Amino acid sequence: MPAQVQDATKMRGPASLRPTWYEIDLGAVAHNTRELRRLVGKNVAIYGCLKRNAYGCGAAAVGRTVMAAGGDGLAVGNIDDAVAVRRAGVMGPILLYPTCLPEVASSVEAYDLIPTISTPEEAVAWAAAFSRPRPVFLKVDVGLFRAGAMAADAPHLFGAVKDLSRLIPAGLYGHFYSYGGTPSPAHYRWQFNNMVRCQGAAAAAGLQLPVVMVSSTTPVLDHPDMDLSGVDPGRFLYGLQDSAVSLRGACLRPAFRALKTRLVMMKSVGTADTGGHPPPFPIAPGMLIGILPLGWGDGLPRPLPPGAAALIGGRRAPLLNPVHLEHLRIDLTNHPRARPGDEVVLIGRQGDAEITLDEVIQSWRMDATAFHASLRDHIERRYV
């Protein structure tokens, strides 16, 4: 095992006892954060997006890394992730995207979090739930049709917040619609103009907004004029860049490095062992199989695509369907020197051989973002 990877025996959680783990490159996260700062400049606030447990890379470790590398704040989609970040000792503003209710106001206060408000009714409810004045972010819907006040309703939101002394506006933000392919430049421009109008309406209501942001990863990469005074990219931090070349010339590094496990058992199988019944997989003469302690409950496809393989002893070995909830078979017929405890690499490098993430996601028919979202929190992360 590389020396720069943390020793699993030093961990105390149940995940560390399983012989299956991810390797995450925090150096890549730090590099990408510094690259983001280079692109947006020193006057634009960076709120690193840690949605879905930092895209599966671990919110606490990634949050600490982003802040140490020059981030101004963090943004989370789940209050549990925000609490994990705070318990890890990470300081700085933490924006809560709209996924919780005013009933958690005591936790928001205890962990010094900043909730999102989208309607006048929410403003009143949060103000009533707080025990003292607290910062809040206001959100407007510029065309995504998700959370946030519609542009036409934004002045009512701003007026309500202005009248509530327990709410201290910390910023205004929105998110572009960018699903189903990259929107046309005209669509981006229309959404951006909605944001500019909302910003003007907030100023007309007398609100002082330290941060105004609408750009996540794709706008940051390709629309530098839309940075405003803040950005909150997610995929950028993890090196998940679209195949198109960024107009800003960003140089990103992938944060996800490897999915590894260890062989827990080996056995020889033959057609005589089937009792004449159909076997679960094709059996060849002299076949030797191994058992791996991970399965579709750990995020693997069900079933695996044809040709799926893993590395053992620096060489590829076929993986065998069917995939089980927590077990997977590997064909070791051509690896007779394999032994229980040997490292098996499903994604990553072993010796001179490598199975890349790009190869895997193409085979699994998903994109890199969907893969990151499928990373399981019960599997240990070893940080490079």
JOJOPE-V187230 format. One record per backbone hydrogen bond with DSSP energy under -0.5 kcal/mol. CO is the residue of the C=O (numbers start at 1). NH is the residue of the N-H. E is the energy in kcal/mol with one decimal. If there is no record, write none. Layout:
co->{CO;CO}
nh->{NH;NH}
e->{E;E}
This chain:
co->{2;7;8;13;14;15;15;18;19;20;21;22;23;23;24;24;25;25;26;27;28;29;30;31;32;33;34;35;36;37;41;43;45;45;46;46;46;48;48;50;51;52;53;54;58;59;60;61;62;63;64;65;66;67;72;73;74;75;76;78;78;79;80;81;82;83;84;85;86;93;94;95;95;97;101;102;104;104;105;106;107;108;109;113;114;115;117;119;120;121;122;123;124;125;126;134;136;136;137;138;139;140;141;147;149;150;150;153;153;154;155;156;157;158;159;161;163;164;166;166;167;168;170;171;172;173;176;184;185;186;187;188;189;190;191;192;193;194;195;196;197;198;199;200;201;202;203;207;208;211;212;212;213;214;214;215;216;217;218;219;221;223;224;227;229;230;230;231;233;234;234;235;235;236;238;239;246;250;255;258;259;259;260;261;262;263;265;267;269;270;271;271;272;274;282;284;287;288;288;289;290;291;291;292;292;295;295;296;305;308;310;311;312;315;317;318;320;324;325;327;328;329;330;330;332;335;339;342;343;344;344;345;347;348;350;353;354;355;356;357;358;359;360;361;361;367;368;369;370;371;372;376;380;380;381;382;382;383}
nh->{5;10;11;16;17;18;380;20;262;380;260;382;257;258;26;384;28;29;30;31;32;33;34;35;36;37;38;39;40;41;44;45;47;231;48;72;73;50;75;54;55;56;58;57;62;63;64;65;66;67;68;69;71;70;93;48;95;50;97;81;82;83;84;85;86;87;88;90;89;74;114;76;97;99;104;105;107;108;109;110;111;113;112;115;96;137;139;123;124;125;126;127;128;129;130;168;170;171;117;173;149;142;151;146;141;153;154;156;157;158;159;160;161;162;163;164;165;167;134;168;169;136;211;138;213;140;178;188;189;190;191;192;193;194;195;196;197;198;199;200;201;202;203;204;205;207;206;209;210;172;229;230;174;176;216;232;220;221;222;223;248;226;227;230;45;214;215;47;49;237;238;238;240;239;255;241;249;252;25;23;346;347;21;344;293;341;291;289;287;273;274;276;275;277;284;287;269;332;333;267;330;264;265;294;328;298;300;299;308;319;317;345;315;312;310;331;329;296;297;324;292;320;290;332;335;338;342;263;313;261;346;311;259;355;353;350;356;348;360;361;362;363;364;365;366;371;372;373;374;374;375;379;22;382;383;24;384;6}
e->{-1.5;-1.9;-1.8;-1.1;-1.7;-1.3;-0.5;-1.0;-1.0;-0.7;-3.0;-2.9;-2.9;-1.5;-1.0;-3.0;-0.6;-1.3;-2.4;-2.4;-2.9;-2.2;-2.4;-2.3;-2.3;-2.2;-2.0;-1.8;-2.5;-2.2;-0.9;-0.5;-0.6;-2.4;-0.7;-2.2;-1.8;-0.5;-2.6;-2.7;-3.6;-2.4;-2.4;-2.3;-2.5;-2.9;-2.2;-1.9;-2.9;-2.2;-2.1;-1.7;-2.5;-1.2;-0.7;-2.2;-3.2;-3.7;-3.1;-0.7;-1.5;-2.5;-2.2;-2.2;-2.3;-2.8;-1.1;-1.8;-2.2;-2.3;-2.5;-2.8;-0.7;-2.3;-2.1;-1.9;-0.6;-2.2;-2.4;-2.5;-2.5;-2.5;-0.8;-0.6;-3.2;-2.7;-2.2;-2.1;-2.1;-2.2;-2.9;-2.2;-2.0;-1.6;-1.8;-2.8;-3.5;-0.8;-2.4;-2.3;-2.5;-0.8;-0.8;-0.5;-3.4;-1.3;-1.3;-1.0;-1.4;-2.6;-2.3;-2.1;-2.3;-2.2;-1.2;-1.4;-0.7;-1.6;-2.9;-0.6;-0.6;-2.2;-0.5;-2.6;-2.2;-2.1;-0.6;-2.3;-2.6;-2.3;-2.2;-2.8;-2.5;-1.6;-1.8;-2.3;-2.2;-2.1;-2.5;-2.1;-2.1;-2.3;-2.0;-2.2;-1.4;-2.3;-1.4;-0.6;-0.6;-2.6;-1.5;-1.0;-1.6;-0.6;-0.6;-2.2;-2.2;-2.3;-2.1;-3.1;-1.4;-2.2;-1.2;-1.3;-2.6;-0.6;-0.6;-2.8;-2.3;-1.3;-0.8;-0.7;-2.6;-1.5;-2.0;-1.3;-1.3;-0.6;-3.6;-2.4;-2.2;-1.7;-2.9;-3.1;-0.7;-3.5;-2.5;-2.8;-0.7;-1.7;-1.5;-0.6;-0.7;-1.5;-0.5;-1.3;-2.2;-2.7;-0.6;-2.3;-2.0;-2.5;-0.9;-1.6;-1.6;-1.8;-1.5;-1.4;-1.5;-2.6;-2.6;-2.3;-1.2;-2.7;-2.2;-3.0;-0.8;-2.0;-2.1;-2.2;-3.2;-2.3;-2.6;-0.8;-2.5;-2.0;-2.2;-2.6;-0.5;-2.6;-0.6;-2.7;-2.2;-2.6;-1.9;-2.6;-0.5;-3.0;-1.9;-2.8;-1.8;-1.8;-2.9;-0.6;-2.5;-2.1;-2.4;-2.2;-1.0;-0.8;-1.3;-1.1;-2.8;-0.5;-0.6;-2.3;-0.5;-0.7}
